[in-house]
Amino acid sequence: MTLAGGTRARRPLFGNANFMLLVGGQFISQMGDRLAMVAFPWLVYTTTHSALSTGVVLAMFTLPYVLFGVLAGGVLDRIDRRGVMVAADIIRGALVLAVPFVAEHSTNAVFVLAFLTACATVFFDPGLMALLPDVVPAEDLLRANSVLAATTHVTEIIGYATAGFVVFYLAMRTTFTVDAATFGVSAVTLLAMTLTGAPSRVGKPTDGTARDLAFWVEIREGVAYLVHHVGLRANTALTLAAVAGVGASYPLTFLLAADRFHGTRTFGFMEAAIAVGYLTGSVVLGVLGKRLRKGLAITIGLMVMGVCYSLPWFLHTLPLVLADFAVLGVANAAVLISIDTYVQSVVPDRLRGRVWGVRFTLTQGVYAAIDDPGSLQNLANELNYR
């Protein structure tokens, strides 16, 4: 895809109307995502009073990535990515709008709606990463990823608090209506972007059986490209290592908060410190832009993350631990934003969807396997914290 007219004019990042539409739409949509991540488990828990059922509905948001991420990538390379993302927004909006009505009759149906909503998201998230190089020129990719990452963490810092207020003080039906409306905003901003391009990036046979076979051949092509591209393979291995470290640290952070500082309330402060650090790192990377060497940022960032993960066990005051976690967040931003930018810069347009689909499948699978949903509950029970 290019700008209408077939050329892409060089312009300042914040003067790029398409990019600003994308950022604005995703900010609103991600605020809605925070609503959903609070409203879904709250609805299930208040209905069932079961911790297990609450954990199940949260798992519904991860499982589809593992099951359908590769498939979604193939679809994103076959048809117009923006069209797929708009369709995903419309479907998600309709599904969450139905939740409070369905919940009156069946809790199991809420699980189904949560799962289907996440399935639609599986098509949206890789699509966003694959679409960004069509929105901004290559030299602005690092800054653009930094802005999107900063936007995400702003919504995490203020969105969950806002979600808690909305869920507690407003009717559940109103909460899900607001969430549905945010998906509508995202769809409208995507449609407002002045992008043009062929709806298909790979040739497709007209015969139905041959077309189905060709689709799976295309999937294998995307996997093979990731495996055989030396830089991309190393990049993916680093990503999985970072994801495994972050996933493993989550229950360990809880244990540190509960055991060292005599209460789980400090756990929230620790997670907030990481989020503030990530936001700071995103801003710094955005300022540096193309002057930053991505390989150096990844290498130093991983080294700093390793040091920061080991230090808390030797620190005995909460302020020092929070400072350590803030630095960890900065390093995490340097690693992940540079990694994403590298992938976008080396993968050909026709393969972007498939490569991102495979990577989302791998990263979400590793995170789900490492970050055992029952680990926090087990730790809390063991330490008698509630």
PERAZI-V913015 format. One record per backbone hydrogen bond with DSSP energy under -0.5 kcal/mol. CO is the residue of the C=O (numbers start at 1). NH is the residue of the N-H. Records with the same first field share a line. If there is no record, write none. Layout:
CO = NH ; NH
This chain:
2 = 196
3 = 6
7 = 9
12 = 15
13 = 16
15 = 17
16 = 20
17 = 21
18 = 22
19 = 23
20 = 24
21 = 25
22 = 26
23 = 27
24 = 28
25 = 29
26 = 30
27 = 31
28 = 32
29 = 33
30 = 34
31 = 35
32 = 36
33 = 37
34 = 38
35 = 38 ; 39
36 = 40
38 = 42
39 = 43
40 = 44
41 = 45
42 = 46
43 = 47
44 = 48
45 = 49
50 = 54
51 = 55
52 = 56
53 = 57
54 = 58
55 = 59
56 = 60
58 = 61
59 = 62 ; 63
60 = 64
62 = 65 ; 66
63 = 66 ; 67
64 = 68
65 = 69
68 = 72
69 = 73
70 = 74
71 = 75
72 = 76
73 = 77
74 = 78
75 = 78 ; 79
77 = 201
80 = 84
81 = 85
82 = 86
83 = 87
84 = 88
85 = 89
86 = 90
87 = 91
88 = 92
89 = 93
90 = 94
91 = 95
92 = 96
93 = 97
94 = 98
95 = 99
96 = 99 ; 100
98 = 102
99 = 103
100 = 104
101 = 104
102 = 105 ; 106
106 = 110
107 = 110 ; 111
108 = 112
109 = 113
110 = 114
111 = 115
112 = 116
113 = 117
114 = 118
115 = 119
116 = 120
117 = 121
118 = 122
119 = 123
120 = 123 ; 124
121 = 125
122 = 126
123 = 127
124 = 128
125 = 129
126 = 130
127 = 131
128 = 132
131 = 134 ; 135
132 = 135 ; 136
137 = 140
138 = 141
140 = 144
141 = 145
142 = 146
143 = 147
144 = 148
145 = 149
146 = 150
147 = 151
148 = 152
149 = 153
150 = 154
151 = 155
152 = 156
153 = 157
154 = 158 ; 159
155 = 159
156 = 160
158 = 162
159 = 163
160 = 164
161 = 165
162 = 166
163 = 167
164 = 168
165 = 169
166 = 170
171 = 175
172 = 176
173 = 177
174 = 178
175 = 179
176 = 180
177 = 181
178 = 182
179 = 183
180 = 184
181 = 185
182 = 186
183 = 187
184 = 188
185 = 189
186 = 190
187 = 191
188 = 192
189 = 193
190 = 193
193 = 195
194 = 4
196 = 2
207 = 211
208 = 212
209 = 213
210 = 214
211 = 215
212 = 216
213 = 217
214 = 218
215 = 219
216 = 220
217 = 221
218 = 222
219 = 223
220 = 224
221 = 225
222 = 226
223 = 227
224 = 228
225 = 229
228 = 230
229 = 233
230 = 234
231 = 235
232 = 236
233 = 237
234 = 238
235 = 239
236 = 240
237 = 241
238 = 242
239 = 243
240 = 244
241 = 245
242 = 246
243 = 247
244 = 248
245 = 249
246 = 250
247 = 251
248 = 252
249 = 253
250 = 254
251 = 255
252 = 256
253 = 257
254 = 258
255 = 259
256 = 260 ; 261
257 = 261 ; 263
263 = 266
264 = 267 ; 268
265 = 268 ; 269
266 = 270
267 = 271
268 = 272
269 = 273
270 = 274
271 = 275
272 = 276
273 = 277
274 = 278
275 = 279
276 = 280
277 = 281
278 = 282
279 = 283
280 = 284
281 = 285
282 = 286
283 = 287
284 = 288
285 = 289
288 = 291
289 = 292
292 = 294
293 = 297
294 = 298
295 = 299
296 = 300
297 = 301
298 = 302
299 = 303
300 = 304
301 = 305
302 = 306
303 = 307
304 = 308
305 = 309
306 = 310
307 = 311
308 = 312
310 = 313
311 = 314 ; 315
312 = 315
317 = 321
318 = 322
319 = 323
320 = 324
321 = 325
322 = 326
323 = 327
324 = 328
325 = 329
326 = 330
327 = 331
328 = 332
329 = 333
330 = 334
331 = 335
332 = 336
333 = 337
334 = 338
335 = 339
336 = 340
337 = 341
338 = 342
339 = 343
340 = 344
341 = 345
342 = 346
343 = 347
348 = 351 ; 352
349 = 352
351 = 355
352 = 356
353 = 357
354 = 358
355 = 359
356 = 360
357 = 361
358 = 362
359 = 363
360 = 364
361 = 365
362 = 366
363 = 367
364 = 368
365 = 369
366 = 370
367 = 371
370 = 372
372 = 375 ; 376
374 = 378
375 = 379
376 = 380
377 = 381
378 = 382
379 = 383
380 = 384 ; 385
381 = 384
